[in-house]
Amino acid sequence: MIAPAYYQAPIDQFLNQSVDEILGQLTAAHGFALELTQRDAWKVQVELLQDQLRELDHGEIFFEFAIPRMGKRADVVLLLDGTVFVVEFKVGASSFDRSAIDQVHDYALDLKNFHKGSHGLPIVPILIATRAPRMAPEEVNWAKDHVAAPILSSGKELIPLLHGLVPRPVAAVDAETWIRSGYLPTPTIIEAAQALYQNHSVEEIARSDAGAQNLTMTTECIRQIVADARANRKKAICFVTGVPGSGKTLAGLNIATESSHEDEEGRAVFLSGNGPLVIVLREALARDQVARLKVKKGDALREVSSFVQNIHHFRDEALRLEAPPPEHIVIFDEAQRAWTRDQASKFMQQKRGQANFDMSEPQFLVSVMDRHADWAVIICLVGGGQEINTGEAGLAEWMGALQAHYPDWEVHVSERLHDPDYGLSEHREGLLGSKRVTWEAGLHLGVSMRSFRAEKLSEFVGHILDNRPEEARRVYAEIKDRYPIALTRDIDAAREWLRQHARGTERPGLIASSGAYRLRPDGINVRASIDPANWFLNGPDDVRSAYYLEEVATEFDVQGLELDWAGICWDADLRYEDGAWRQHAFKGTRWQSVNSPERRLYLKNAYRVILTRARQGMILYIPQGVVEDKTRHPHFYDGIAAYLMRCGLG
């Protein structure tokens, strides 16, 4: 596990230790080859703080304080008079750049959100540029959660700064109780992939509270299935279910990264048919490798491409070669989106010239792994109610293929596969009566970790889309204090709300369904595709990034990924009329009713996806409409807004 800090001591003890003694402790805790510049930086920090804090006789000081979710360490944390001061140094700097300000702000927000002992304490981030001009202590700007806006300092006026920020004595906090209170991080999937790829364990970067223990349970359950298959030379498939944001992809990535340390036979590959997710994960991992290891971008991309692959490229390679794939373990992300026989056959005949291809994607993928003569494991990660495109098979196609063609494969299933969202009602009796099916409680992830402020968000969204406004109102009353959801009829107000709520490097963004064609007059054009890597990874100075709130992502861009704050732009493709949801598609110059049950389900699921992308909160924008425009008439939108207000919003 990550050590909480390289150095910890009461401030009076710190003041009475020699600089060399403190440097020795920091160096020993570092544990790796230490660059001279790092030791010199520590020396400057210690000497400056011993000078500035010399009048203090209480409080606790921490050097290199761990921020596990971000895989980093804050330079210094001071626990003083019931206030947490997070201090970041830029030794030798004479100015304060934006990235450094955001960095210390992020550390403070991370402590507030994920460190249990800091939840109720005021937190003040301070950025020190050691060669900046001396500055007079400035007024503190507090946010509602009692995290201050970053204070900029030269370090030469630290004592008056600290005393000025704590205007009256506050009850002291016991340092040992505070540091051991528990750190419950919920990383984004991008942060998690980077940390896992750097050999951190899932236990280090993920929450460990009782409500989210099942991520560890699920990971261990999968490990046991893999170990048993390998030891006894047999083939097994398991289906991992979970609510949106519960960590299915994280569990899969964890198994894939763990296997990278195994021998060649025990290695796994993470496969996804979600093109944007693959693009973003590969780019994020490659950028991280370049920044940390100073390798060439092309080399980094080649390395990570063997770890995260597009499922369609895997399929095409298997068509080209008859040999089994090099991996004995494959993880299929969003397995419910694999194609039906009709969709797969149509695509293979038209796009790949495979005139005789007559299998569903699940059947073909199992057949590829069945080529192994000894053992193989398929891990299917399944999101219920998230099929969003024509030809996506759900789980029925997987079960049908296993029952009809692969009787020797053991099947491990989550106990929640009975739920209607998974579409297995016709296979229920066969599953229950089969001796080769093992029901595993550990294969379901029931707690959302994406929305760390509101674990019941997916339940709230489900009530909204299933036309249960009273239940939605009840659930929202439980989460609204921790997970703000606003409602507006003004797109400019929505953008301003997002800008006001996003702090540090928290990422806001606009999302709409792919059928929201009549939002274009508001500058929201879903037909203009985003570049997923730029939108999700680039900073606030890049017009292509989500930060600019100009380009809008659709359900196809964001499924499996997440934002901190989301602006959900709701069009008339899903409208509330006569006490029920009605689905429409814009064709030519007018809206047309969607009559196909399958297409109605896809549209409902599109909104389920976009409404569960935000980790910290969201604002729903419903247009006012224009009486003169028959494609944007107010009555299309007024019913949606009125219904959402019945659900507790507004």
Rosetta blueprint (number, residue, H / E / L):
1 M L
2 I L
3 A L
4 P L
5 A E
6 Y E
7 Y E
8 Q E
9 A E
10 P E
11 I H
12 D H
13 Q H
14 F H
15 L H
16 N H
17 Q L
18 S L
19 V H
20 D H
21 E H
22 I H
23 L H
24 G H
25 Q H
26 L H
27 T H
28 A H
29 A H
30 H H
31 G L
32 F L
33 A L
34 L L
35 E L
36 L H
37 T H
38 Q H
39 R H
40 D H
41 A H
42 W H
43 K H
44 V H
45 Q H
46 V H
47 E H
48 L H
49 L H
50 Q H
51 D H
52 Q H
53 L L
54 R L
55 E L
56 L L
57 D L
58 H L
59 G L
60 E E
61 I E
62 F E
63 F E
64 E E
65 F E
66 A E
67 I E
68 P H
69 R H
70 M H
71 G L
72 K E
73 R E
74 A E
75 D E
76 V E
77 V E
78 L E
79 L E
80 L E
81 D L
82 G L
83 T E
84 V E
85 F E
86 V E
87 V E
88 E E
89 F E
90 K E
91 V L
92 G L
93 A L
94 S L
95 S L
96 F L
97 D L
98 R H
99 S H
100 A H
101 I H
102 D H
103 Q H
104 V H
105 H H
106 D H
107 Y H
108 A H
109 L H
110 D H
111 L H
112 K H
113 N H
114 F H
115 H E
116 K H
117 G H
118 S H
119 H L
120 G L
121 L L
122 P L
123 I E
124 V E
125 P E
126 I E
127 L E
128 I E
129 A E
130 T L
131 R L
132 A L
133 P L
134 R L
135 M L
136 A L
137 P L
138 E L
139 E L
140 V L
141 N L
142 W E
143 A L
144 K L
145 D L
146 H L
147 V E
148 A E
149 A L
150 P L
151 I E
152 L E
153 S E
154 S L
155 G L
156 K L
157 E L
158 L H
159 I H
160 P H
161 L H
162 L H
163 H H
164 G H
165 L H
166 V L
167 P L
168 R L
169 P L
170 V L
171 A L
172 A L
173 V L
174 D L
175 A H
176 E H
177 T H
178 W H
179 I H
180 R L
181 S L
182 G L
183 Y E
184 L L
185 P L
186 T L
187 P L
188 T L
189 I H
190 I H
191 E H
192 A H
193 A H
194 Q H
195 A H
196 L H
197 Y H
198 Q L
199 N L
200 H L
201 S L
202 V H
203 E H
204 E H
205 I H
206 A L
207 R L
208 S L
209 D L
210 A H
211 G H
212 A H
213 Q L
214 N H
215 L H
216 T H
217 M H
218 T H
219 T H
220 E H
221 C H
222 I H
223 R H
224 Q H
225 I H
226 V H
227 A H
228 D H
229 A H
230 R H
231 A H
232 N L
233 R L
234 K L
235 K E
236 A E
237 I E
238 C E
239 F E
240 V E
241 T E
242 G E
243 V L
244 P L
245 G L
246 S L
247 G L
248 K H
249 T H
250 L H
251 A H
252 G H
253 L H
254 N H
255 I H
256 A H
257 T H
258 E H
259 S H
260 S L
261 H L
262 E L
263 D L
264 E H
265 E H
266 G H
267 R L
268 A E
269 V E
270 F E
271 L E
272 S E
273 G L
274 N L
275 G H
276 P H
277 L H
278 V H
279 I H
280 V H
281 L H
282 R H
283 E H
284 A H
285 L H
286 A H
287 R H
288 D H
289 Q H
290 V H
291 A H
292 R H
293 L H
294 K L
295 V L
296 K L
297 K H
298 G H
299 D H
300 A H
301 L H
302 R H
303 E H
304 V H
305 S H
306 S L
307 F L
308 V E
309 Q E
310 N E
311 I H
312 H H
313 H H
314 F H
315 R H
316 D H
317 E H
318 A H
319 L H
320 R H
321 L L
322 E L
323 A L
324 P L
325 P L
326 P L
327 E L
328 H L
329 I E
330 V E
331 I E
332 F E
333 D E
334 E L
335 A H
336 Q H
337 R H
338 A L
339 W E
340 T L
341 R H
342 D H
343 Q H
344 A H
345 S H
346 K H
347 F H
348 M H
349 Q H
350 Q H
351 K H
352 R L
353 G L
354 Q L
355 A L
356 N L
357 F L
358 D L
359 M L
360 S L
361 E H
362 P H
363 Q H
364 F H
365 L H
366 V H
367 S H
368 V H
369 M H
370 D L
371 R L
372 H L
373 A L
374 D L
375 W L
376 A E
377 V E
378 I E
379 I E
380 C E
381 L E
382 V E
383 G E
384 G L
385 G L
386 Q L
387 E L
388 I L
389 N L
390 T L
391 G L
392 E E
393 A L
394 G L
395 L L
396 A H
397 E H
398 W H
399 M H
400 G H
401 A H
402 L H
403 Q H
404 A H
405 H H
406 Y L
407 P L
408 D L
409 W L
410 E E
411 V E
412 H E
413 V E
414 S E
415 E H
416 R H
417 L H
418 H H
419 D L
420 P H
421 D H
422 Y H
423 G L
424 L L
425 S H
426 E H
427 H H
428 R H
429 E H
430 G H
431 L H
432 L H
433 G H
434 S L
435 K L
436 R L
437 V E
438 T E
439 W E
440 E E
441 A H
442 G H
443 L H
444 H E
445 L E
446 G L
447 V L
448 S L
449 M L
450 R L
451 S L
452 F L
453 R L
454 A L
455 E L
456 K L
457 L H
458 S H
459 E H
460 F H
461 V H
462 G H
463 H H
464 I H
465 L H
466 D L
467 N L
468 R L
469 P H
470 E H
471 E H
472 A H
473 R H
474 R H
475 V H
476 Y H
477 A H
478 E H
479 I H
480 K L
481 D L
482 R L
483 Y L
484 P L
485 I E
486 A E
487 L E
488 T E
489 R L
490 D L
491 I H
492 D H
493 A H
494 A H
495 R H
496 E H
497 W H
498 L H
499 R H
500 Q H
501 H H
502 A L
503 R L
504 G L
505 T L
506 E L
507 R L
508 P E
509 G E
510 L E
511 I E
512 A E
513 S L
514 S L
515 G L
516 A L
517 Y H
518 R H
519 L H
520 R H
521 P H
522 D H
523 G L
524 I L
525 N L
526 V L
527 R L
528 A L
529 S L
530 I L
531 D L
532 P H
533 A H
534 N H
535 W H
536 F H
537 L H
538 N L
539 G L
540 P L
541 D L
542 D L
543 V L
544 R L
545 S L
546 A H
547 Y H
548 Y H
549 L L
550 E L
551 E L
552 V E
553 A E
554 T L
555 E H
556 F H
557 D H
558 V H
559 Q L
560 G L
561 L L
562 E L
563 L E
564 D E
565 W E
566 A E
567 G E
568 I E
569 C E
570 W L
571 D L
572 A L
573 D L
574 L E
575 R E
576 Y E
577 E E
578 D L
579 G L
580 A E
581 W E
582 R E
583 Q E
584 H E
585 A E
586 F E
587 K E
588 G L
589 T L
590 R E
591 W E
592 Q E
593 S E
594 V L
595 N L
596 S L
597 P H
598 E H
599 R H
600 R H
601 L H
602 Y H
603 L H
604 K H
605 N H
606 A H
607 Y H
608 R H
609 V H
610 I H
611 L L
612 T L
613 R L
614 A E
615 R E
616 Q E
617 G E
618 M E
619 I E
620 L E
621 Y E
622 I L
623 P L
624 Q L
625 G L
626 V L
627 V L
628 E L
629 D L
630 K L
631 T L
632 R L
633 H L
634 P H
635 H H
636 F H
637 Y H
638 D H
639 G H
640 I H
641 A H
642 A H
643 Y H
644 L H
645 M H
646 R H
647 C L
648 G L
649 L L
650 G L
